Amino acid sequence: MEDEQKKGKEEEQDYDGHGKHGRKYSTTSVGSTDVEEDGGADDEDVDDKAVVLGPQMGLKEQLEMDKDDESLRKWKEQLLGNIDLNDVGEVLDPEVHFLDLTILTPDCPDFVLPIPFVPDAKGFAFGLKDGSRYRLKFSFTVSNNIVSGLRYTNQVWKTGVRVENTKVMLGTFSPQKEPYTYELEEETTPSGYFARGSYSARTKFVDDDGKCYLDMSYHFEIRKDWPTPA
């Protein structure tokens, strides 16, 4: 399933496909009044609200509505897998709960950080070594209903200037008891003396409805060496 989900991934980064769920889609621009540290509008909030969806339906109602459309019915059954519809009932809103973030690097053992982050004595959620390759892997659960168009946005600032703006489309996920994992593409931290220091960040996960499942702001540091795992 991960390979299919990653096909729909779209990423935009600068460092200084919706599933059919029996709902009607229309495009409408909605302005945002959120203001970030650099004094500009929150571009991610504007994008998050760029799609307006029709009324949401429970899973049972969705399958009943599409029972005469053989291809759509089979697609939904494949997406839902072995889920017991009696477990989800007629709940309309999907629930997505983020469990942890793992920092993967070839230089040292994995760092597993429970969400929400617990800052250290200096107020940092985690540390990264300058000039190093790493990947981020999120673990999360989905319950109640299908979550459509789940996407990740991440903004990073250093001394009040935005230095990163990342957007990744994760895909569509059906409810299941086992957690999902999603691994982002490999990145490299900036290197050198001036790259080190404190950074602030804001990470969000939002679906096609504009519903936000995680919105957290935190600080991290880029340092000369990797921190020692706790």
SERO-4910 file (N, C-alpha, C, O; in steps of 0.05 Angstrom, whole numbers):
BEGIN
 pado doro    nc1    nc2    nc3   cac1   cac2   cac3    cc1    cc2    cc3    oc1    oc2    oc3
  Met    A     17    -24      0      0      0      0     17     25      0      9     45    -12
  Glu    A     41     24     13     58     48     14     66     57    -13     68     81    -18
  Asp    A     73     37    -32     82     45    -58     60     60    -73     66     80    -87
  Glu    A     35     51    -70     13     65    -84      9     93    -72      3    112    -87
  Gln    A     12     95    -46      8    121    -33     30    141    -41     24    164    -45
  Lys    A     55    131    -44     77    149    -50     76    159    -79     88    179    -86
  Lys    A     61    144    -97     58    153   -124     44    180   -125     50    196   -144
  Gly    A     27    185   -106     12    210   -107     26    233    -92     14    254    -87
  Lys    A     51    228    -84     65    248    -68     74    272    -85     84    268   -107
  Glu    A     69    296    -74     79    320    -87     94    336    -66     84    341    -44
  Glu    A    118    343    -72    135    357    -52    147    382    -63    156    383    -86
  Glu    A    146    404    -47    159    429    -54    176    437    -31    166    440     -9
  Gln    A    202    441    -36    220    448    -13    240    468    -22    252    466    -44
  Asp    A    246    489     -5    268    507    -10    283    510     16    270    517     37
  Tyr    A    308    506     16    324    508     40    344    530     35    363    522     21
  Asp    A    348    558     43    368    579     38    392    569     46    412    583     44
  Gly    A    -97    279   -130   -106    253   -137   -126    245   -116   -121    226   -101
  His    A   -142    254   -116   -160    247    -93   -176    221    -99   -184    216   -121
  Gly    A   -180    205    -77   -196    181    -79   -226    187    -82   -235    208    -72
  Lys    A   -240    169    -95   -269    173    -98   -284    161    -74   -283    137    -70
  His    A   -297    178    -59   -311    168    -35   -340    176    -36   -352    180    -15
  Gly    A   -351    179    -59   -379    186    -61   -384    215    -53   -405    221    -43
  Arg    A   -364    233    -58   -367    261    -50   -361    278    -74   -344    271    -90
  Lys    A   -374    301    -75   -369    320    -97   -348    340    -91   -347    350    -68
  Tyr    A   -330    345   -110   -307    362   -106   -310    388   -122   -318    387   -145
  Ser    A   -304    410   -110   -303    435   -125   -280    451   -114   -272    448    -91
  Thr    A   -269    469   -131   -246    485   -123   -254    513   -117   -267    526   -133
  Thr    A   -247    522    -93   -254    549    -84   -231    560    -68   -220    546    -51
  Ser    A   -222    584    -74   -200    596    -59   -211    609    -34   -231    623    -34
  Val    A   -198    604    -12   -206    615     14   -182    629     26   -161    616     29
  Gly    A   -184    654     33   -161    668     44   -155    659     72   -171    647     86
  Ser    A   -130    666     81   -121    659    108   -112    684    122   -100    702    110
  Thr    A   -117    686    148   -109    709    164    -86    702    183    -77    719    198
  Asp    A    -77    676    182    -55    668    200    -29    682    192    -24    686    168
  Val    A    -14    690    212     11    703    207     34    687    220     31    679    243
  Glu    A     55    683    205     78    668    215    100    686    226     97    710    226
  Glu    A    122    674    235    144    689    247    156    709    228    166    730    236
  Asp    A    156    702    201    169    720    183    151    742    174    158    759    157
  Gly    A    127    744    186    109    766    180     91    762    157     75    779    151
  Gly    A     93    739    143     77    734    119     53    716    126     51    705    148
  Ala    A     35    713    106     12    695    110     22    667    110     42    660     98
  Asp    A      7    650    123     13    621    124      4    609     98    -20    604     94
  Asp    A     23    604     80     17    593     54      3    566     56    -14    559     40
  Glu    A     11    550     77     -1    524     79    -30    525     86    -46    509     76
  Asp    A    -38    545    102    -66    547    109    -83    554     85   -105    545     82
  Val    A    -72    570     67    -86    577     42    -90    552     25   -112    547     15
  Asp    A    -68    536     23    -70    512      7    -89    492     19   -104    478      6
  Asp    A    -88    490     46   -105    471     60   -135    476     55   -151    457     55
  Lys    A   -142    501     50   -170    508     46   -178    512     17   -199    523     11
  Ala    A   -160    503     -1   -165    508    -29   -186    489    -41   -195    494    -63
  Val    A   -193    468    -27   -212    449    -37   -236    447    -18   -232    444      6
  Val    A   -260    450    -28   -284    449    -12   -299    424    -20   -305    420    -44
  Leu    A   -305    406     -1   -317    380     -7   -347    380      0   -356    396     17
  Gly    A   -361    362    -12   -389    358     -5   -393    344     22   -373    339     35
  Pro    A   -417    338     29   -423    325     55   -408    299     57   -407    283     38
  Gln    A   -397    294     81   -384    269     86   -403    247     94   -425    253    105
  Met    A   -396    222     87   -414    199     92   -399    178    108   -375    176    107
  Gly    A   -415    163    124   -404    140    138   -396    118    118   -405    118     95
  Leu    A   -379     99    126   -370     78    108   -393     61     98   -393     54     74
  Lys    A   -411     54    115   -433     37    107   -450     51     85   -458     39     65
  Glu    A   -455     77     89   -471     92     70   -456     94     43   -468     93     22
  Gln    A   -430     98     44   -414    100     20   -416     74      3   -421     75    -21
  Leu    A   -413     51     17   -414     26      2   -442     20     -8   -445     10    -30
  Glu    A   -462     27      7   -490     23     -2   -496     41    -26   -509     31    -45
  Met    A   -486     65    -26   -491     84    -48   -479     74    -74   -490     78    -96
  Asp    A   -456     61    -72   -441     53    -96   -445     23   -103   -429     12   -118
  Lys    A   -465     10    -92   -468    -18    -96   -473    -26   -125   -467    -48   -133
  Asp    A   -484     -7   -141   -490    -12   -169   -466     -6   -187   -467    -12   -211
  Asp    A   -446      7   -176   -422     13   -192   -400     -7   -184   -386     -4   -164
  Glu    A   -397    -28   -201   -380    -50   -195   -351    -42   -190   -339    -51   -171
  Ser    A   -340    -25   -208   -312    -18   -206   -307     -1   -181   -287     -5   -167
  Leu    A   -325     18   -175   -321     35   -152   -325     19   -126   -311     23   -107
  Arg    A   -344      0   -126   -348    -16   -103   -324    -33    -97   -315    -36    -74
  Lys    A   -312    -45   -118   -288    -62   -114   -264    -45   -104   -248    -54    -88
  Trp    A   -263    -20   -115   -240     -3   -107   -243      3    -77   -222      3    -63
  Lys    A   -267      9    -68   -270     15    -39   -266     -9    -22   -254     -7      0
  Glu    A   -275    -32    -31   -270    -57    -15   -241    -63    -13   -231    -72      8
  Gln    A   -226    -58    -35   -197    -62    -34   -184    -43    -15   -165    -50     -1
  Leu    A   -193    -17    -16   -182      3      2   -187     -4     31   -170      0     48
  Leu    A   -212    -13     37   -219    -19     64   -207    -45     75   -204    -48     99
  Gly    A   -200    -63     57   -187    -88     66   -206   -105     82   -229   -109     75
  Asn    A   -196   -114    105   -212   -132    122   -226   -118    145   -233   -130    165
  Ile    A   -230    -92    143   -242    -77    164   -271    -87    169   -286    -92    151
  Asp    A   -278    -88    194   -305    -96    202   -322    -70    205   -317    -53    222
  Leu    A   -341    -67    187   -357    -42    186   -373    -39    212   -381    -16    219
  Asn    A   -377    -61    226   -392    -58    252   -375    -43    273   -385    -32    292
  Asp    A   -348    -43    269   -330    -29    287   -331      1    283   -326     16    302
  Val    A   -337     10    259   -337     39    253   -365     51    254   -368     75    257
  Gly    A   -385     34    251   -413     44    252   -418     66    232   -410     63    208
  Glu    A   -431     87    240   -439    109    221   -424    134    228   -433    156    221
  Val    A   -400    132    240   -385    156    247   -375    168    221   -364    155    203
  Leu    A   -379    195    218   -373    209    193   -344    218    192   -330    215    172
  Asp    A   -334    228    214   -307    241    214   -285    220    219   -286    205    238
  Pro    A   -265    219    201   -242    202    206   -226    213    230   -227    237    235
  Glu    A   -212    196    243   -194    204    265   -166    195    259   -162    171    254
  Val    A   -147    213    259   -119    206    254   -103    214    278   -104    237    287
  His    A    -89    195    289    -73    200    314    -44    194    308    -37    172    300
  Phe    A    -26    214    311      2    210    306     16    201    331     14    212    353
  Leu    A     31    179    328     43    165    351     72    174    356     79    181    379
  Asp    A     88    175    335    116    182    339    129    190    313    119    185    292
  Leu    A    153    202    316    170    209    294    197    195    298    208    197    319
  Thr    A    206    182    277    232    169    278    251    183    259    245    188    236
  Ile    A    275    191    269    296    202    253    315    180    245    328    168    262
  Leu    A    317    175    219    333    153    208    358    165    196    356    183    179
  Thr    A    382    156    204    407    166    192    427    143    192    427    126    211
  Pro    A    444    141    171    464    120    171    486    124    191    503    106    195
  Asp    A    487    147    204    509    154    222    506    143    250    526    141    265
  Cys    A    482    137    258    478    128    286    451    114    288    435    114    269
  Pro    A    444    102    312    419     88    315    395    107    312    398    132    315
  Asp    A    372     96    306    348    112    301    340    127    327    343    117    349
  Phe    A    330    151    322    318    167    344    288    165    342    277    174    322
  Val    A    275    154    362    246    152    363    235    173    382    240    172    406
  Leu    A    219    191    372    209    213    388    178    211    390    164    214    370
  Pro    A    167    206    414    138    206    417    126    233    410    139    254    415
  Ile    A    102    233    400     87    257    393     65    261    413     49    242    417
  Pro    A     62    284    426     77    309    422    105    307    433    111    291    451
  Phe    A    123    323    421    151    322    429    155    332    458    140    349    468
  Val    A    175    321    471    182    330    498    209    343    496    229    330    491
  Pro    A    211    370    499    236    384    495    256    377    517    249    369    539
  Asp    A    282    379    510    303    374    530    307    399    548    291    418    547
  Ala    A    328    398    564    333    420    582    337    446    569    333    467    581
  Lys    A    347    446    544    351    471    529    327    479    512    328    499    498
  Gly    A    306    463    514    281    470    499    280    459    471    262    467    456
  Phe    A    298    441    464    298    430    437    284    403    436    287    386    454
  Ala    A    268    399    415    254    373    412    273    352    403    270    328    410
  Phe    A    293    359    387    313    340    377    336    356    366    335    380    363
  Gly    A    358    342    359    381    354    347    390    339    323    386    315    321
  Leu    A    401    353    303    411    341    278    440    350    274    447    372    281
  Lys    A    456    332    263    484    339    258    485    354    231    472    346    212
  Asp    A    501    374    230    504    390    205    517    373    183    535    357    189
  Gly    A    508    377    159    519    363    136    513    333    135    528    318    123
  Ser    A    491    325    148    485    296    150    460    289    134    441    305    132
  Arg    A    460    264    124    436    253    111    417    241    132    426    228    150
  Tyr    A    391    245    127    372    234    146    345    232    133    340    244    112
  Arg    A    327    216    144    299    213    136    281    215    160    289    209    183
  Leu    A    257    225    156    237    226    177    216    205    171    206    202    148
  Lys    A    208    190    191    187    170    189    166    174    210    172    174    234
  Phe    A    141    178    201    119    182    220    103    156    223     99    141    204
  Ser    A     93    151    247     75    129    253     48    140    262     48    158    279
  Phe    A     26    130    250      0    141    257    -22    121    253    -19    101    239
  Thr    A    -45    125    266    -68    107    264    -91    123    251    -93    147    254
  Val    A   -108    108    237   -132    119    225   -156    103    234   -155     78    233
  Ser    A   -177    116    243   -201    102    252   -226    117    244   -224    140    234
  Asn    A   -249    104    247   -275    115    241   -283    116    212   -304    106    204
  Asn    A   -266    128    195   -274    132    167   -248    135    151   -226    138    162
  Ile    A   -251    135    124   -229    140    106   -220    169    108   -236    187    108
  Val    A   -193    173    110   -182    200    109   -171    204     81   -154    189     72
  Ser    A   -181    224     67   -174    229     39   -155    253     36   -159    274     48
  Gly    A   -134    249     21   -116    270     14   -100    280     38    -97    305     42
  Leu    A    -91    262     55    -75    271     78    -48    282     69    -34    269     53
  Arg    A    -41    306     78    -16    318     69     -1    330     93    -12    338    113
  Tyr    A     25    331     89     44    340    109     56    367    100     64    369     77
  Thr    A     56    386    118     70    411    112     89    417    135     83    412    159
  Asn    A    112    429    128    132    435    149    146    461    141    156    464    119
  Gln    A    146    480    160    159    505    156    180    508    178    176    501    201
  Val    A    204    519    170    226    522    188    237    550    186    239    561    164
  Trp    A    243    562    209    255    589    211    281    589    226    284    573    245
  Lys    A    299    606    218    324    611    233    327    641    236    327    656    216
  Thr    A    328    650    261    330    679    267    307    695    253    312    716    243
  Gly    A    283    683    253    260    697    242    257    696    212    238    707    202
  Val    A    275    683    198    274    681    169    267    652    161    279    633    170
  Arg    A    246    649    145    238    622    137    259    611    118    265    623     97
  Val    A    269    587    124    290    574    108    280    548     96    295    536     80
  Glu    A    257    539    103    246    514     91    216    515     90    203    525    108
  Asn    A    205    506     68    176    504     64    170    478     49    172    478     24
  Thr    A    163    457     63    159    431     51    130    423     51    115    427     71
  Lys    A    121    411     29     93    401     26     95    374     14    107    370     -7
  Val    A     82    354     27     82    327     16     54    315     18     41    316     39
  Met    A     44    305     -5     18    291     -5     23    262      2     38    248    -12
  Leu    A     12    254     25     16    227     34     -3    207     21      5    185     14
  Gly    A    -29    215     17    -47    198      3    -73    193     19    -80    209     36
  Thr    A    -87    172     12   -113    165     24   -110    140     40    -97    121     31
  Phe    A   -121    140     64   -117    118     83   -144    109     94   -161    125    102
  Ser    A   -148     82     95   -173     71    107   -168     65    136   -145     62    145
  Pro    A   -190     62    152   -186     55    180   -174     27    183   -181      9    168
  Gln    A   -157     24    202   -146     -3    208   -135     -2    236   -127     20    246
  Lys    A   -133    -25    249   -124    -26    277    -93    -22    278    -83    -11    298
  Glu    A    -79    -32    258    -50    -30    258    -41     -2    250    -54     10    232
  Pro    A    -20      9    261    -11     36    253      1     36    225     12     16    216
  Tyr    A     -2     58    212     11     63    186     39     75    193     42     88    214
  Thr    A     57     71    174     83     86    175     87     99    148     81     88    127
  Tyr    A     98    123    149    104    137    124    131    150    126    137    165    145
  Glu    A    149    143    107    176    152    108    180    174     86    175    169     63
  Leu    A    189    197     94    194    219     75    221    214     61    237    198     68
  Glu    A    225    229     39    249    227     24    273    236     40    271    253     58
  Glu    A    296    226     32    321    234     46    328    263     43    324    274     21
  Glu    A    337    275     64    346    303     63    374    305     75    384    287     87
  Thr    A    387    328     70    413    333     81    412    360     96    404    380     85
  Thr    A    422    360    121    422    385    136    443    403    125    463    394    114
  Pro    A    439    429    127    459    448    118    484    445    135    483    436    158
  Ser    A    507    452    124    532    448    139    547    474    143    542    495    131
  Gly    A    565    473    162    582    496    168    575    510    194    553    505    205
  Tyr    A    592    527    203    589    541    228    563    557    229    549    556    250
  Phe    A    557    571    208    533    589    208    507    574    206    486    585    211
  Ala    A    508    548    197    484    532    196    476    521    223    453    514    227
  Arg    A    494    520    242    488    509    268    473    529    285    474    553    280
  Gly    A    459    518    304    444    536    322    415    527    324    407    505    317
  Ser    A    398    545    335    370    540    341    352    546    317    356    566    303
  Tyr    A    333    529    312    313    532    291    285    529    304    282    513    322
  Ser    A    266    543    293    238    538    301    223    526    278    230    531    255
  Ala    A    203    510    283    189    496    262    159    493    269    151    494    292
  Arg    A    143    490    248    115    484    252    107    462    232    111    465    208
  Thr    A     97    440    243     90    417    227     60    412    229     48    413    251
  Lys    A     47    407    206     18    403    205     12    379    187     26    373    168
  Phe    A    -10    365    194    -22    345    177    -51    352    173    -66    353    192
  Val    A    -59    355    148    -86    365    141    -97    347    119    -82    338    102
  Asp    A   -124    343    118   -136    327     97   -150    345     77   -149    370     78
  Asp    A   -163    333     57   -177    347     36   -199    365     47   -207    385     34
  Asp    A   -210    359     70   -231    375     82   -220    400     95   -235    418    103
  Gly    A   -194    401     98   -182    423    113   -181    416    142   -173    433    159
  Lys    A   -188    392    150   -187    384    178   -158    378    186   -144    363    173
  Cys    A   -149    391    207   -122    388    217   -121    368    239   -135    370    259
  Tyr    A   -103    348    236   -101    326    255    -77    330    273    -76    319    295
  Leu    A    -58    346    265    -35    353    282    -24    380    273    -19    384    249
  Asp    A    -20    397    292     -8    424    287     10    430    311      0    437    332
  Met    A     35    426    307     54    430    330     77    448    322     88    446    300
  Ser    A     83    466    340    106    483    337    128    475    357    121    468    380
  Tyr    A    153    476    350    174    466    367    200    478    358    202    492    337
  His    A    221    473    374    248    482    367    267    458    365    263    438    380
  Phe    A    286    459    347    306    438    345    333    452    339    334    476    334
  Glu    A    354    437    341    381    449    336    396    433    316    393    409    314
  Ile    A    413    447    301    433    435    284    459    439    297    467    462    304
  Arg    A    474    418    302    498    419    318    521    405    305    518    394    283
  Lys    A    544    406    317    568    395    305    568    364    305    579    352    286
  Asp    A    555    352    325    554    323    326    525    314    332    509    329    342
  Trp    A    520    289    325    494    277    332    492    275    363    511    268    376
  Pro    A    468    281    374    465    276    402    465    247    409    460    230    392
  Thr    A    471    240    433    471    213    442    443    204    448    429    217    463
  Pro    A    433    182    435    406    172    440    401    167    470    418    157    484
  Ala    A    377    175    479    370    171    507    367    142    514    362    135    537
***
